[in-house]
Amino acid sequence: MIAKLSGRLDSVGDDWAIVDVQGVGYLVHCSARTLSALGEVGEACTVHTDMQVSENDMRLLGFAEGSERDWFRLLTQVQGVGSKVGLAILSALSTGELRDACAGGDAASVARANGVGPKLAGRIVNELKDKAGALPGGGMAGVAAVGATPRGGASADAVSALENLGFKPAIAAQAVSRALEELGEDASEGDLIRVALKKAAG
């Protein structure tokens, strides 16, 4: 099984990236947070991976942090959560936010993810609340570590606002991350949205 890839970021799409490892391009499906953490096309990158094999499909899922992969594996054990929904949840919530939501029974936060209704969100929280404390919530929660949107209401709300305006999740996350670098971690939601809109439009 392929557990990790280190190479050059060849290209990216809405929910995937191609990592060139010594001339071989690996297509990995990623959350928006991971895509924003991989850096620019042409730069060196490393992704932790999980391979899913079904009767008629085989795909690699990529994650910027091992903790995100651990959460993905946990999420996809819940009935009704496939790889697409698992990545959608990890796009909407950092691992720290997801851990806190499950530990605190906050189904509404999980339901923010695309394709996750209140019933499924409740099932996820109920099934994972006892396991939440065993998994880390760092790494993807901190912008300094990987360049992803940090754990915190203002930045998460800013990403959501840009998505509501029609920006792709990966573009929204990247724009807010760049706005945070410019304004600092104490920036308000309004300022983040204003600067992120300029970044995304540019």
N, C-alpha and C positions, 0 to 999 in steps of 0.2 A: 504494500500500500504506500502511496505517495503521501508523506506527512508534512513536507516543507519544500518550498521552491525558493532558490536564491538566484537572481539573474537580473535582466534589464527589462524595465516596463516598456513593452513594445507598442501597445495601444489599449484604449479603454472605451467602453460603451456605457449604456445606462446602468447595467447591472453586471458587467463582466470586465475582465481585463485579460490581456494576453501577456504572459511573462516569458521572455526569451531566455532559455537556459542553454547556453553553448550551442545556439543555432536551432534549438527545438522550441517551438512556441506552444506553451500550455495555456489553454483557455480555462480560466477560473471564474466562477460566478461569485460575486461579492456583494456585501451590503454597501450602502452609500457611505457609511463611516469608514469602511476599509478602503474603498476607492479613493476617498479624500486623503487617506493616510499614506497611500502608496507613493505619492510624489508626482513628479512630472514625467511625461513620456520620454524615454531615453535614459532615465536615471536608474541607478541600481535599486533593487527592491527585494524584499523577502516576504513571502506569504506562508502562513501555516495553512495546511490544506486538509480537507476531509473528502474522501472519495465515496460517492454514492453510486451503486450499481443496481439497476432494476432489470426487468425482463427485456425491455427494449431501449434502454438508455444507460449511459455511463457518463458521469460528470464530476468535475472537481469543484469544490467550494473553497474559496480562499478567505483568509482572515488575517488582519494585521497583527493580532495578538492571540496567543494560545488561549487566553481566557475567553475571548469571543468564540473561538471554536468549541470550547467546553460548553458554553451556553447554547450554542447552536445544536450540539448533540443532545443536550438536555431538552431543549424545546421540541425537537423533532421526535422525541419519545412520546409526546403528548398527542393523543388522537386528534386528527384534524389539522395538525401542523406538519406540512411538508417542507421541502427545502425553500420554496418560494416564500411561504409565509414566515418561515424562520428568519430568512434574510430581511424580510420587510420589518419584522420586529426589531432586529438588530440595527436596522437603518433608522428607526424611529427612537430607539432608546439606547443609551450607552449601557455597557455591562453593569456599571454601578447603579444606574437608574433601574435597570431590569431587576437586579438583585433586591434593591430597596422596595420595588413595587411588589415583587413576589413575597418578600418577608413581611410586608405591611398589608397584604391583601388588597393592593391598589389595582384593581382590574381596569379602571378607567384609563390609567396611564398606558397599559398594554394595548387597550383598544384603540389608541391613537395610530397604531400601525395600519398600513393599507391591507385590506383583506381580513382584518381581525374584528369580528363583531363582539358585542358584549358577552354573549354566551361562551364563545371560544376563549375570550380573555379571562372570564371567570374560571373556566376549566384549567387554563394555564397556571393562574395564580394559585388555585387550590391544590393542584398536583405538584407544584414546584416550591411551595412555601417552606416545606420542611427541608428541602435541599438547597435553598437559596444561600444559607449561611456558609455552606461548604465550598462554594465557588467564589473566586475572587471577583471584585468589581472594579479593579484598578485598570491601569493601562489605557484602554479605550476611553476612560472617563477623563483623561488629562490631555489637554491640547499640546502641552510641551513635549509629551512623550512621542506622539505619533502624528500630530497635526490634525487630529479629528476634532469634531465638535465636543467640548468638554461637558461633563456632567453639570447641570445647572439649568434652572428654569428659563432664564433669559435667552440663552443660546439655543436651547431646544425649541423654544417658542418661535424664535427668529427663523430657524430652519423650517418649521411647520408653516410659518407665514409665507415664506418664499415658495414652498411647495403649493400652497393654496393659490398663489398668483400664477401658477403654471410652470414653474421651474422644475426640472428633473431633480429627484432626491440627491443624486451625487453632486449636481451643480449647486444646489442650495446649501449642502453641507460644506462644500469647498468655499463658497462665497462667505458664509458665516465664519468659517475658520480663519479666513484671511482678514475679515473685519475684526475678529477678536485679536489677531496679532497686531493690528493697527491701533485699536482702541484700548486694549487691555481687558483683563478678566472681569473688571468691575463695571464694564459698559452696560448701559440699560438696553432693554429689548428694542426700544424705538431707535436708538442710535445704531444698534447692530443691524437692524432691518434696513435703515437708510444707507449705511455704508455697504452692506452686503448686496443691496440692489445694484449699486454702481459697479461692484466687483463682478456680479453675475452678468450684467448687461454689457460690460466691457469685454 
